[in-house]
């Protein structure tokens, strides 16, 4: 199992879910998440790089053609209108756990009961720990009106995740 498969398993998207990936890159994690969404689920991937969103679209071409996936080039935060998501996730997008405004934008697109999954890989620098990363992220997410409900770390893929929900349960 690689980090993308592990992340998709943590998100655990189900049929009918609306999922947003911030920083979709080449669309590798998106392809694993899409596998669990079923015919009526939908995924939107956003990345600031047009090269990345084009690559994600090519990787997930069948899902895009079926209307189950869309990839947009845009900086976060993105105006998504009234769209709300059951799951929002990111992989190594530190902005979302270091900047209160960016984290609030995540909170604002969560559907009632929705969750935010902030995946990370520990940097190779000495002194950086999982507890330190989770603690710093939890403070920013709290200030943005989100509540950390759990954190996980998978040694086999050298990745971790902070999971949060809206303070009001959404």
One Martini backbone bead per residue (centre of mass of N, CA, C, O) as a GRO file, in nm:
protein
  170
    1UNK     BB    1   0.098   0.036   0.022
    2UNK     BB    2   0.034   0.363  -0.031
    3UNK     BB    3  -0.037   0.687   0.054
    4UNK     BB    4  -0.287   0.708  -0.133
    5UNK     BB    5  -0.439   0.459  -0.039
    6UNK     BB    6  -0.446   0.531   0.258
    7UNK     BB    7  -0.599   0.797   0.231
    8UNK     BB    8  -0.855   0.679   0.101
    9UNK     BB    9  -0.920   0.499   0.349
   10UNK     BB   10  -0.962   0.734   0.548
   11UNK     BB   11  -1.185   0.881   0.396
   12UNK     BB   12  -1.409   0.679   0.301
   13UNK     BB   13  -1.571   0.695   0.049
   14UNK     BB   14  -1.908   0.702  -0.066
   15UNK     BB   15  -2.184   0.670  -0.201
   16UNK     BB   16  -2.270   1.014  -0.280
   17UNK     BB   17  -2.032   1.164  -0.228
   18UNK     BB   18  -1.871   1.476  -0.165
   19UNK     BB   19  -1.546   1.565  -0.296
   20UNK     BB   20  -1.250   1.749  -0.186
   21UNK     BB   21  -0.941   1.847  -0.343
   22UNK     BB   22  -0.655   2.007  -0.216
   23UNK     BB   23  -0.407   1.956  -0.414
   24UNK     BB   24  -0.417   1.722  -0.661
   25UNK     BB   25  -0.227   1.715  -0.877
   26UNK     BB   26  -0.214   1.411  -1.060
   27UNK     BB   27  -0.458   1.228  -0.922
   28UNK     BB   28  -0.395   0.978  -0.739
   29UNK     BB   29  -0.582   0.996  -0.496
   30UNK     BB   30  -0.841   1.039  -0.657
   31UNK     BB   31  -0.852   0.755  -0.785
   32UNK     BB   32  -0.898   0.611  -0.510
   33UNK     BB   33  -1.151   0.763  -0.420
   34UNK     BB   34  -1.332   0.704  -0.670
   35UNK     BB   35  -1.357   0.392  -0.619
   36UNK     BB   36  -1.568   0.457  -0.359
   37UNK     BB   37  -1.817   0.639  -0.481
   38UNK     BB   38  -1.958   0.558  -0.713
   39UNK     BB   39  -2.197   0.672  -0.937
   40UNK     BB   40  -2.304   0.928  -0.729
   41UNK     BB   41  -2.038   1.043  -0.698
   42UNK     BB   42  -1.810   1.330  -0.622
   43UNK     BB   43  -1.514   1.503  -0.762
   44UNK     BB   44  -1.302   1.777  -0.661
   45UNK     BB   45  -1.014   1.922  -0.807
   46UNK     BB   46  -0.756   2.140  -0.675
   47UNK     BB   47  -0.512   2.357  -0.843
   48UNK     BB   48  -0.259   2.596  -0.922
   49UNK     BB   49  -0.180   2.391  -1.152
   50UNK     BB   50  -0.232   2.324  -1.481
   51UNK     BB   51  -0.056   2.070  -1.507
   52UNK     BB   52  -0.194   1.910  -1.280
   53UNK     BB   53  -0.491   1.915  -1.377
   54UNK     BB   54  -0.431   1.781  -1.646
   55UNK     BB   55  -0.315   1.519  -1.529
   56UNK     BB   56  -0.565   1.443  -1.362
   57UNK     BB   57  -0.758   1.424  -1.604
   58UNK     BB   58  -0.606   1.197  -1.749
   59UNK     BB   59  -0.602   0.984  -1.521
   60UNK     BB   60  -0.943   1.052  -1.493
   61UNK     BB   61  -1.105   1.042  -1.768
   62UNK     BB   62  -1.356   0.860  -1.718
   63UNK     BB   63  -1.469   1.029  -1.477
   64UNK     BB   64  -1.501   1.290  -1.629
   65UNK     BB   65  -1.688   1.183  -1.859
   66UNK     BB   66  -1.908   1.086  -1.630
   67UNK     BB   67  -1.918   1.332  -1.404
   68UNK     BB   68  -1.736   1.251  -1.129
   69UNK     BB   69  -1.505   1.450  -1.234
   70UNK     BB   70  -1.307   1.746  -1.142
   71UNK     BB   71  -1.063   1.995  -1.265
   72UNK     BB   72  -0.917   2.287  -1.111
   73UNK     BB   73  -0.771   2.602  -1.162
   74UNK     BB   74  -0.664   2.724  -0.837
   75UNK     BB   75  -0.663   2.916  -0.568
   76UNK     BB   76  -0.648   2.918  -0.230
   77UNK     BB   77  -0.936   3.018  -0.215
   78UNK     BB   78  -1.246   2.901  -0.349
   79UNK     BB   79  -1.524   2.971  -0.533
   80UNK     BB   80  -1.817   2.747  -0.461
   81UNK     BB   81  -2.049   2.867  -0.346
   82UNK     BB   82  -2.295   2.621  -0.246
   83UNK     BB   83  -2.093   2.413  -0.218
   84UNK     BB   84  -2.078   2.089  -0.056
   85UNK     BB   85  -1.884   1.864   0.163
   86UNK     BB   86  -1.817   1.554   0.310
   87UNK     BB   87  -1.515   1.580   0.191
   88UNK     BB   88  -1.194   1.711   0.280
   89UNK     BB   89  -0.869   1.708   0.114
   90UNK     BB   90  -0.509   1.683   0.184
   91UNK     BB   91  -0.158   1.679   0.057
   92UNK     BB   92   0.080   1.876   0.163
   93UNK     BB   93  -0.102   2.145   0.258
   94UNK     BB   94  -0.001   2.370   0.482
   95UNK     BB   95  -0.196   2.609   0.459
   96UNK     BB   96  -0.451   2.457   0.598
   97UNK     BB   97  -0.264   2.436   0.891
   98UNK     BB   98  -0.136   2.759   0.902
   99UNK     BB   99  -0.406   2.911   0.798
  100UNK     BB  100  -0.695   3.041   0.900
  101UNK     BB  101  -0.830   3.131   0.636
  102UNK     BB  102  -0.796   2.861   0.486
  103UNK     BB  103  -0.948   2.689   0.700
  104UNK     BB  104  -1.219   2.840   0.682
  105UNK     BB  105  -1.273   2.760   0.388
  106UNK     BB  106  -1.314   2.469   0.458
  107UNK     BB  107  -1.543   2.493   0.660
  108UNK     BB  108  -1.744   2.638   0.450
  109UNK     BB  109  -1.758   2.351   0.260
  110UNK     BB  110  -1.892   2.190   0.473
  111UNK     BB  111  -2.099   1.966   0.546
  112UNK     BB  112  -2.300   1.828   0.740
  113UNK     BB  113  -2.069   1.606   0.889
  114UNK     BB  114  -1.815   1.688   0.780
  115UNK     BB  115  -1.469   1.633   0.670
  116UNK     BB  116  -1.121   1.694   0.748
  117UNK     BB  117  -0.818   1.594   0.566
  118UNK     BB  118  -0.479   1.624   0.683
  119UNK     BB  119  -0.214   1.539   0.507
  120UNK     BB  120   0.120   1.407   0.591
  121UNK     BB  121   0.476   1.456   0.592
  122UNK     BB  122   0.757   1.423   0.742
  123UNK     BB  123   1.022   1.586   0.773
  124UNK     BB  124   1.381   1.536   0.785
  125UNK     BB  125   1.401   1.703   1.024
  126UNK     BB  126   1.504   1.756   1.317
  127UNK     BB  127   1.238   1.767   1.567
  128UNK     BB  128   1.011   1.657   1.394
  129UNK     BB  129   0.681   1.574   1.493
  130UNK     BB  130   0.378   1.451   1.513
  131UNK     BB  131   0.286   1.615   1.761
  132UNK     BB  132   0.370   1.890   1.644
  133UNK     BB  133   0.195   1.889   1.391
  134UNK     BB  134  -0.079   1.838   1.528
  135UNK     BB  135  -0.074   2.077   1.727
  136UNK     BB  136  -0.053   2.306   1.518
  137UNK     BB  137  -0.304   2.230   1.355
  138UNK     BB  138  -0.514   2.240   1.587
  139UNK     BB  139  -0.491   2.543   1.643
  140UNK     BB  140  -0.579   2.646   1.365
  141UNK     BB  141  -0.846   2.491   1.341
  142UNK     BB  142  -0.975   2.612   1.590
  143UNK     BB  143  -0.957   2.914   1.492
  144UNK     BB  144  -1.151   2.818   1.234
  145UNK     BB  145  -1.387   2.618   1.361
  146UNK     BB  146  -1.244   2.348   1.428
  147UNK     BB  147  -1.242   1.991   1.515
  148UNK     BB  148  -1.045   1.761   1.645
  149UNK     BB  149  -1.101   1.396   1.625
  150UNK     BB  150  -0.824   1.297   1.484
  151UNK     BB  151  -0.525   1.091   1.454
  152UNK     BB  152  -0.285   0.964   1.211
  153UNK     BB  153  -0.032   0.698   1.159
  154UNK     BB  154   0.177   0.553   0.890
  155UNK     BB  155   0.469   0.391   0.871
  156UNK     BB  156   0.458   0.241   0.590
  157UNK     BB  157   0.406   0.554   0.448
  158UNK     BB  158   0.496   0.807   0.599
  159UNK     BB  159   0.208   0.909   0.729
  160UNK     BB  160  -0.045   1.156   0.807
  161UNK     BB  161  -0.347   1.265   1.005
  162UNK     BB  162  -0.593   1.521   1.028
  163UNK     BB  163  -0.915   1.529   1.185
  164UNK     BB  164  -1.204   1.734   1.103
  165UNK     BB  165  -1.471   1.947   1.220
  166UNK     BB  166  -1.721   2.122   1.278
  167UNK     BB  167  -1.818   2.276   1.568
  168UNK     BB  168  -2.140   2.207   1.491
  169UNK     BB  169  -2.086   1.916   1.325
  170UNK     BB  170  -2.000   2.026   1.013
   0.00000   0.00000   0.00000
